[in-house]
Amino acid sequence: MNNNNKTIIQIGSHVGNTINDPIFNIVDDNTTLILVEPIPFLFEQLKNNYKEKFGNNQNIFFINKAVSNFIGEIEMTFPSEKNDFSKLPFWASQLASIDPYHALIHNETLIVEKINVKTTTINEIVKEYSITQIDLLHTDTEGHDFTILMNYNFEIKPKKIMFEHRHMDGFCNVGEKYIELSNRLLSLGYKKIDQDIENTTFQLIDKMDLTHRIKFIKESNLEDLEKLIKKLGSNTEISSEQPKMDLTRIKFIKESNLEDLKNHTYLEKLIIKLGFNTEILREQPKIVKDNGGGLLIWQYPNQFSKYLCLLSEQKISSYIEIGCRWGGTFVLTNEYLKIFNNVNKSVAVDIIDSPVLNYCTLNNKTQFMKINSRSQEFKNYMNNNYFDLIFIDGDHSYNGVKNDYEISKNSGKIFVFHDIVNSVCPGVVNFWNELKNNEKDTYNFFEFIEQYEDVWNNTHQKFLGIGVAIKK
């Protein structure tokens, strides 16, 4: 293989020319490209699409196998060619997985088939193609990325690694596997340079840069410590990597007039001032992207403002949020509730560390719990506690949201579900619709599902959505 070329390995190539493929449009004549796709009909489309654009390029290699941690065969379930994909979301054909339920969790109307495919490993690909450099290793395997990458020996270290993390710990769930893989990459000399809702990218620290940093350490004394830390930068464990929350913006809530806080138009503007999650997601409207930082809220202002107005009419003295992420929604909700009620207990829950811990430390009636909501310990906790308001935004699979509701339904009065119309969270959508149909005599239901025109024009999909169920 010509090692003067840029070398890219893509695992889970699908058909190549899709709007979310990061490789197809960066390939040039100096690129050696290895494309791996296990599903036969997609593999044929992949070859045709690359041939149409690049002709018979001798530097592009196609492998019709699955990648795993062993050489043999594996069963995969995939959306059948019998589906009319023109009437489905663009990602509907991208759901081939070793998980037999993965595609149907996304869309239960899909026609799926099973197939036994041959497997290989990254180590075997590197050996077979005599690879001596990898500029980019990209994996997109619907939850199998952890197994694939943890099996790689890293004798040849890719300069960049981009992997799909969205389903690494289960459908729409990121947790312990993500942390373990990330920490391994950090220990191998990588740093995280990008993360969005689907993918994480790590980059190998340049040897010259590393040599310079080591030399700087040797030449420094203790008095240079502060300067040293700034110059070295950070490469700590992933579990400690969190965005910074600006708690000073809470003053905008406290300084607001009581009547204004009951007005959804005022609240919508206030939420924008408070600041949003800075992860760049395709479902973000421009108003969110332009106002990143602050409290790191991940909500649509036009939905959440009306939801808060509903809460202002309720008697709420205790609150728990299952799946708080960075904590922006929790902080905003708790501060808002305190304006109208004597809130004596608020709990934020997540499986990963969160900057909301800083907020909880400063407020003696708040608590952060790093715990899996599926654990027996958390079930026991919910059995022994009662909350007027329970916000469910954790595991977004059908079984995940069902679990969080089932362990909470006897411990609360108001139940809130996030992502009830979200096109990428069909498990939540399905559970919410079932709850409305099956529990009409138990709850009064409210929905806040307004969308943003710019997002719809770009994606033709709906996102987020807040559903409220209040016991009668």
C-alpha positions as CSV (number, residue, x, y, z in Angstrom):
1,M,0.0,0.0,0.0
2,N,1.3,3.5,-0.8
3,N,2.0,5.0,2.5
4,N,2.5,8.5,1.1
5,N,-1.3,8.7,0.9
6,K,-3.7,9.7,3.6
7,T,-5.2,6.5,5.0
8,I,-8.8,6.3,6.2
9,I,-10.6,3.2,7.6
10,Q,-14.3,3.4,7.9
11,I,-16.3,0.7,9.7
12,G,-20.0,0.8,9.0
13,S,-19.8,2.6,5.7
14,H,-23.4,2.1,4.7
15,V,-23.8,3.6,1.1
16,G,-21.3,6.4,1.4
17,N,-23.1,9.4,0.0
18,T,-25.5,10.3,2.9
19,I,-25.8,13.7,4.6
20,N,-24.3,12.3,7.8
21,D,-21.3,10.5,6.3
22,P,-18.1,12.3,7.3
23,I,-15.9,10.5,4.8
24,F,-17.4,10.6,1.3
25,N,-16.8,14.3,0.6
26,I,-13.2,14.5,2.0
27,V,-11.7,11.8,-0.2
28,D,-9.2,12.9,-2.8
29,D,-6.6,11.3,-5.1
30,N,-4.1,11.2,-2.2
31,T,-6.5,9.1,0.0
32,T,-6.2,5.4,0.6
33,L,-9.6,4.4,1.7
34,I,-10.8,1.1,3.3
35,L,-14.6,0.8,3.5
36,V,-16.3,-1.9,5.5
37,E,-20.0,-2.7,5.2
38,P,-21.6,-6.1,6.1
39,I,-25.1,-5.8,4.6
40,P,-24.9,-7.1,0.9
41,F,-27.4,-4.7,-0.7
42,L,-25.9,-1.7,1.0
43,F,-22.4,-2.9,0.1
44,E,-23.3,-2.9,-3.6
45,Q,-24.8,0.6,-3.3
46,L,-21.6,1.7,-1.5
47,K,-19.4,0.4,-4.3
48,N,-21.6,2.0,-7.0
49,N,-21.7,5.4,-5.3
50,Y,-17.9,5.5,-5.0
51,K,-17.4,4.3,-8.5
52,E,-19.7,7.0,-9.8
53,K,-17.7,9.7,-8.1
54,F,-14.2,8.4,-8.3
55,G,-14.2,5.9,-11.1
56,N,-12.0,2.8,-10.7
57,N,-9.8,4.3,-8.1
58,Q,-7.2,1.8,-7.1
59,N,-6.7,3.3,-3.7
60,I,-10.3,2.5,-2.5
61,F,-10.8,-1.0,-1.0
62,F,-14.2,-2.5,-0.1
63,I,-14.7,-5.2,2.6
64,N,-18.1,-7.0,2.8
65,K,-17.8,-8.1,6.4
66,A,-18.7,-7.0,9.9
67,V,-16.0,-5.9,12.3
68,S,-16.0,-7.3,15.8
69,N,-13.5,-8.7,18.3
70,F,-13.2,-12.1,16.6
71,I,-12.9,-13.7,13.2
72,G,-15.8,-15.9,12.3
73,E,-19.5,-15.2,11.8
74,I,-22.1,-13.1,13.5
75,E,-25.9,-12.7,13.2
76,M,-27.1,-9.2,12.3
77,T,-30.6,-7.7,12.0
78,F,-31.1,-5.0,9.4
79,P,-33.9,-3.0,7.7
80,S,-34.9,-5.0,4.6
81,E,-34.5,-3.8,1.1
82,K,-38.2,-4.3,0.9
83,N,-38.9,-1.1,2.8
84,D,-39.8,2.0,0.8
85,F,-36.9,4.1,2.2
86,S,-38.1,7.2,0.3
87,K,-41.0,7.4,2.7
88,L,-38.8,7.0,5.8
89,P,-36.3,9.2,7.6
90,F,-32.9,9.2,5.9
91,W,-31.3,7.2,8.7
92,A,-33.9,4.3,8.4
93,S,-31.6,2.1,6.4
94,Q,-28.6,2.8,8.6
95,L,-29.8,0.6,11.6
96,A,-28.1,-2.7,10.9
97,S,-27.0,-4.1,14.3
98,I,-26.1,-7.2,16.2
99,D,-28.9,-6.2,18.5
100,P,-32.0,-7.9,17.0
101,Y,-34.3,-5.1,18.4
102,H,-32.2,-2.1,17.5
103,A,-33.9,-1.2,14.2
104,L,-37.5,-1.8,15.5
105,I,-36.9,0.3,18.6
106,H,-36.1,3.2,16.2
107,N,-39.2,2.5,14.0
108,E,-41.5,-0.4,14.7
109,T,-43.0,-0.3,11.2
110,L,-39.7,-1.3,9.6
111,I,-39.4,-4.6,7.7
112,V,-36.3,-6.3,9.1
113,E,-34.3,-9.4,8.1
114,K,-31.6,-11.4,9.7
115,I,-28.3,-12.5,8.1
116,N,-25.2,-14.3,9.2
117,V,-22.1,-12.3,8.0
118,K,-18.4,-13.0,8.2
119,T,-16.5,-11.0,10.8
120,T,-13.0,-9.5,10.9
121,T,-11.1,-7.2,13.3
122,I,-9.3,-3.9,13.0
123,N,-6.0,-5.8,13.8
124,E,-6.7,-8.2,10.9
125,I,-7.5,-5.4,8.5
126,V,-4.3,-3.6,9.4
127,K,-2.3,-6.8,8.8
128,E,-4.1,-7.8,5.6
129,Y,-3.6,-4.5,3.9
130,S,-0.1,-3.9,5.3
131,I,-1.2,-0.6,6.8
132,T,1.6,1.4,8.4
133,Q,-0.3,4.6,9.1
134,I,-4.0,5.6,9.8
135,D,-5.0,9.2,9.5
136,L,-8.6,8.6,10.5
137,L,-10.4,5.6,11.9
138,H,-14.2,6.0,11.8
139,T,-16.6,3.5,13.4
140,D,-20.4,3.7,13.1
141,T,-21.8,0.3,14.2
142,E,-25.0,1.0,16.2
143,G,-23.7,0.1,19.6
144,H,-20.8,-2.3,18.7
145,D,-18.1,0.4,18.6
146,F,-16.9,-0.3,22.2
147,T,-16.3,-3.9,21.4
148,I,-14.5,-3.2,18.2
149,L,-12.2,-0.4,19.5
150,M,-11.4,-2.1,22.8
151,N,-10.2,-5.2,20.8
152,Y,-7.7,-3.1,18.7
153,N,-4.1,-3.4,19.8
154,F,-3.1,0.1,18.7
155,E,0.3,-0.9,17.4
156,I,-0.6,1.5,14.6
157,K,-2.1,4.5,16.3
158,P,-4.7,6.4,14.2
159,K,-4.1,10.2,14.2
160,K,-7.8,10.6,14.7
161,I,-10.5,8.3,15.9
162,M,-14.2,9.1,15.4
163,F,-16.7,6.7,16.9
164,E,-20.5,6.6,17.4
165,H,-21.2,6.7,21.1
166,R,-25.0,7.3,21.0
167,H,-25.9,3.6,21.6
168,M,-22.7,2.4,23.3
169,D,-24.4,1.6,26.6
170,G,-27.8,0.6,25.2
171,F,-30.3,2.4,22.9
172,C,-29.7,6.2,23.2
173,N,-27.6,5.6,26.3
174,V,-24.1,6.7,27.2
175,G,-22.5,5.5,30.4
176,E,-19.8,3.2,31.7
177,K,-18.6,1.7,28.4
178,Y,-18.1,5.2,27.0
179,I,-16.1,6.3,30.0
180,E,-14.0,3.1,29.8
181,L,-13.2,3.5,26.1
182,S,-12.5,7.2,26.5
183,N,-10.1,6.6,29.4
184,R,-8.3,4.0,27.4
185,L,-7.8,6.4,24.5
186,L,-6.6,9.1,26.9
187,S,-4.1,6.7,28.4
188,L,-2.8,5.9,24.9
189,G,-1.9,9.6,24.3
190,Y,-5.2,10.9,22.8
191,K,-7.2,14.0,23.6
192,K,-10.9,14.5,23.0
193,I,-11.4,17.3,20.5
194,D,-15.1,17.0,19.6
195,Q,-18.4,15.5,20.8
196,D,-21.9,15.8,19.6
197,I,-25.1,13.8,20.3
198,E,-23.9,11.0,17.9
199,N,-20.1,10.9,17.8
200,T,-17.0,11.5,19.7
201,T,-13.6,12.4,18.1
202,F,-10.2,11.8,19.7
203,Q,-6.9,13.1,18.3
204,L,-3.4,11.7,19.0
205,I,-1.2,14.2,20.7
206,D,1.7,15.2,18.4
207,K,5.0,13.7,19.4
208,M,6.9,17.0,18.9
209,D,4.3,18.8,21.0
210,L,4.6,16.1,23.7
211,T,8.4,16.3,23.6
212,H,8.2,20.1,24.0
213,R,5.8,19.7,27.0
214,I,8.1,17.2,28.7
215,K,11.1,19.5,28.2
216,F,9.1,22.4,29.7
217,I,8.3,20.3,32.8
218,K,12.0,19.4,33.3
219,E,12.9,23.1,33.1
220,S,10.2,24.3,35.4
221,N,10.3,24.9,39.1
222,L,7.5,24.9,41.7
223,E,7.0,28.7,41.3
224,D,6.0,28.1,37.7
225,L,3.2,25.7,38.6
226,E,0.3,27.9,37.6
227,K,2.0,28.8,34.3
228,L,2.9,25.1,33.7
229,I,-0.7,23.9,34.1
230,K,-2.0,26.5,31.6
231,K,0.7,25.6,29.1
232,L,0.3,21.9,29.3
233,G,-3.5,21.9,28.9
234,S,-5.7,19.0,30.2
235,N,-5.8,15.3,29.4
236,T,-7.6,14.0,32.5
237,E,-10.1,11.1,32.7
238,I,-13.2,11.5,30.6
239,S,-15.4,11.2,33.7
240,S,-14.0,14.6,34.8
241,E,-14.5,16.3,31.5
242,Q,-17.5,18.6,32.0
243,P,-18.5,22.0,30.6
244,K,-18.5,24.8,33.1
245,M,-21.8,26.1,34.3
246,D,-22.1,29.8,35.0
247,L,-24.3,29.9,38.1
248,T,-24.2,33.7,38.2
249,R,-27.0,33.7,35.6
250,I,-29.4,32.5,38.2
251,K,-29.7,36.1,39.2
252,F,-31.8,36.7,36.0
253,I,-34.5,34.4,37.5
254,K,-34.3,35.9,41.0
255,E,-34.5,39.5,39.7
256,S,-37.6,38.8,37.6
257,N,-41.0,40.1,38.5
258,L,-43.5,37.4,39.8
259,E,-46.1,38.2,37.2
260,D,-43.5,38.1,34.4
261,L,-42.5,34.6,35.5
262,K,-46.1,33.5,34.8
263,N,-45.9,34.8,31.2
264,H,-44.5,32.4,28.6
265,T,-43.4,35.1,26.3
266,Y,-41.2,36.6,29.0
267,L,-40.0,33.2,30.1
268,E,-39.0,32.3,26.6
269,K,-36.7,35.4,26.4
270,L,-35.4,34.6,30.0
271,I,-34.4,31.1,29.1
272,I,-32.4,32.4,26.1
273,K,-30.5,34.7,28.5
274,L,-29.8,31.8,30.9
275,G,-27.8,29.9,28.2
276,F,-27.8,26.5,26.5
277,N,-25.9,23.3,26.3
278,T,-22.9,24.0,24.1
279,E,-22.8,20.6,22.4
280,I,-23.6,21.3,18.7
281,L,-26.6,19.1,17.8
282,R,-28.4,19.1,14.5
283,E,-31.7,19.5,16.3
284,Q,-30.7,22.8,17.8
285,P,-32.4,25.9,16.4
286,K,-30.2,29.0,15.6
287,I,-31.5,30.7,18.8
288,V,-30.0,27.9,20.9
289,K,-26.7,27.7,19.0
290,D,-26.2,31.4,19.3
291,N,-26.6,31.4,23.0
292,G,-24.4,28.6,24.3
293,G,-23.0,28.4,27.8
294,G,-24.5,29.8,31.0
295,L,-26.6,27.3,32.7
296,L,-26.2,24.7,29.9
297,I,-29.9,24.2,29.4
298,W,-30.9,21.6,26.8
299,Q,-34.5,22.6,25.9
300,Y,-36.4,24.4,23.3
301,P,-37.4,27.8,24.8
302,N,-40.8,27.8,23.1
303,Q,-41.6,24.5,24.7
304,F,-40.1,24.9,28.1
305,S,-41.5,28.4,28.8
306,K,-45.0,27.1,28.5
307,Y,-44.2,24.1,30.6
308,L,-42.9,26.3,33.4
309,C,-46.1,28.3,33.3
310,L,-48.0,25.1,34.0
311,L,-45.7,24.3,36.9
312,S,-46.4,27.8,38.4
313,E,-50.0,26.7,39.0
314,Q,-49.1,23.5,40.9
315,K,-48.2,22.9,44.5
316,I,-44.7,21.5,44.4
317,S,-42.4,21.1,47.4
318,S,-40.2,18.3,46.1
319,Y,-38.6,17.5,42.7
320,I,-36.4,14.8,41.1
321,E,-34.9,14.8,37.7
322,I,-33.9,11.3,36.3
323,G,-31.2,12.0,33.7
324,C,-29.9,15.5,34.4
325,R,-27.0,15.5,31.9
326,W,-25.1,18.8,32.6
327,G,-27.9,20.0,34.9
328,G,-29.2,23.1,33.2
329,T,-32.8,22.0,33.2
330,F,-32.5,20.9,36.8
331,V,-31.1,24.3,38.0
332,L,-33.7,26.3,36.0
333,T,-36.6,24.2,37.2
334,N,-35.5,24.2,40.8
335,E,-34.9,28.0,40.9
336,Y,-38.2,28.6,39.2
337,L,-40.2,26.3,41.6
338,K,-38.7,28.1,44.6
339,I,-40.3,31.4,43.5
340,F,-43.8,29.9,43.9
341,N,-43.3,27.2,46.5
342,N,-41.4,26.2,49.6
343,V,-39.2,23.5,47.9
344,N,-37.6,21.4,50.6
345,K,-36.1,18.6,48.5
346,S,-34.6,18.5,45.0
347,V,-32.6,15.7,43.5
348,A,-30.6,15.4,40.2
349,V,-29.8,11.9,39.0
350,D,-27.4,10.8,36.3
351,I,-25.1,7.9,35.5
352,I,-22.2,10.2,34.8
353,D,-20.6,13.0,36.6
354,S,-22.3,16.4,36.1
355,P,-21.4,20.0,36.8
356,V,-24.7,20.3,38.6
357,L,-22.9,18.9,41.6
358,N,-21.4,22.4,42.1
359,Y,-24.9,23.9,42.3
360,C,-26.1,21.1,44.7
361,T,-23.1,21.8,47.0
362,L,-24.2,25.4,47.4
363,N,-27.8,24.5,48.1
364,N,-28.4,22.4,51.2
365,K,-31.9,21.3,50.0
366,T,-30.5,19.9,46.7
367,Q,-28.6,16.7,46.0
368,F,-26.8,15.0,43.1
369,M,-26.9,11.2,42.8
370,K,-24.5,9.5,40.5
371,I,-26.5,6.2,40.0
372,N,-28.0,4.0,37.4
373,S,-31.8,4.3,37.5
374,R,-32.1,0.6,36.7
375,S,-30.1,-0.4,39.8
376,Q,-31.8,-2.0,42.8
377,E,-30.3,0.7,45.0
378,F,-32.2,3.4,43.0
379,K,-35.4,1.4,43.0
380,N,-35.2,1.2,46.8
381,Y,-34.6,4.9,47.0
382,M,-37.7,5.7,45.0
383,N,-39.7,3.3,47.1
384,N,-38.7,5.1,50.2
385,N,-39.2,8.7,48.9
386,Y,-42.0,10.8,47.5
387,F,-41.7,13.7,45.0
388,D,-44.4,16.1,43.8
389,L,-42.6,16.5,40.5
390,I,-40.7,13.7,38.7
391,F,-38.9,14.6,35.4
392,I,-37.9,11.6,33.3
393,D,-35.1,12.2,30.8
394,G,-32.6,9.3,31.3
395,D,-32.5,6.2,29.2
396,H,-34.4,7.0,26.0
397,S,-35.1,3.4,24.9
398,Y,-38.7,2.1,25.4
399,N,-37.6,-0.2,28.2
400,G,-35.5,2.5,29.7
401,V,-38.3,5.1,30.0
402,K,-40.8,2.5,31.0
403,N,-38.4,1.4,33.9
404,D,-38.0,4.9,35.1
405,Y,-41.8,5.4,35.1
406,E,-42.6,2.0,36.7
407,I,-40.2,2.6,39.7
408,S,-41.6,6.1,40.2
409,K,-45.3,5.9,39.5
410,N,-46.2,5.3,43.2
411,S,-43.8,7.9,44.4
412,G,-45.1,11.0,42.7
413,K,-47.9,13.3,41.6
414,I,-46.7,15.0,38.5
415,F,-44.7,13.0,35.9
416,V,-42.9,14.8,33.1
417,F,-41.4,13.0,30.0
418,H,-38.9,14.6,27.7
419,D,-38.5,13.9,23.9
420,I,-42.2,12.8,23.4
421,V,-42.1,13.8,19.7
422,N,-38.4,13.4,19.1
423,S,-37.7,11.6,15.8
424,V,-34.5,10.1,17.2
425,C,-36.1,8.8,20.4
426,P,-39.0,6.5,19.2
427,G,-38.9,4.6,22.5
428,V,-40.0,7.6,24.4
429,V,-42.6,8.6,21.7
430,N,-44.2,5.1,21.8
431,F,-44.2,4.9,25.6
432,W,-45.8,8.4,26.0
433,N,-48.5,7.5,23.5
434,E,-49.3,4.2,25.3
435,L,-49.5,6.0,28.6
436,K,-52.0,8.5,27.2
437,N,-54.1,5.8,25.8
438,N,-54.0,3.4,28.8
439,E,-54.1,5.9,31.7
440,K,-56.8,8.3,30.7
441,D,-58.7,7.8,34.0
442,T,-55.5,8.3,36.1
443,Y,-54.0,11.5,34.7
444,N,-54.7,14.8,33.0
445,F,-52.2,15.1,30.1
446,F,-50.5,18.2,28.7
447,E,-48.1,18.5,25.8
448,F,-45.6,21.2,24.7
449,I,-44.3,20.2,21.3
450,E,-43.9,23.4,19.3
451,Q,-41.0,23.2,16.8
452,Y,-38.6,25.7,15.2
453,E,-38.9,26.4,11.5
454,D,-35.2,26.5,10.8
455,V,-34.7,23.0,12.3
456,W,-37.7,21.6,10.4
457,N,-36.4,23.1,7.1
458,N,-33.0,21.5,7.7
459,T,-34.1,18.1,8.9
460,H,-37.8,17.6,8.2
461,Q,-38.0,16.0,11.6
462,K,-39.5,16.9,15.0
463,F,-37.4,17.1,18.2
464,L,-37.7,17.2,21.9
465,G,-41.2,17.7,23.2
466,I,-42.4,17.8,26.8
467,G,-45.3,15.6,28.1
468,V,-46.9,16.1,31.5
469,A,-49.1,13.7,33.3
470,I,-50.8,15.0,36.5
471,K,-52.7,12.6,38.7
472,K,-56.4,13.4,39.0
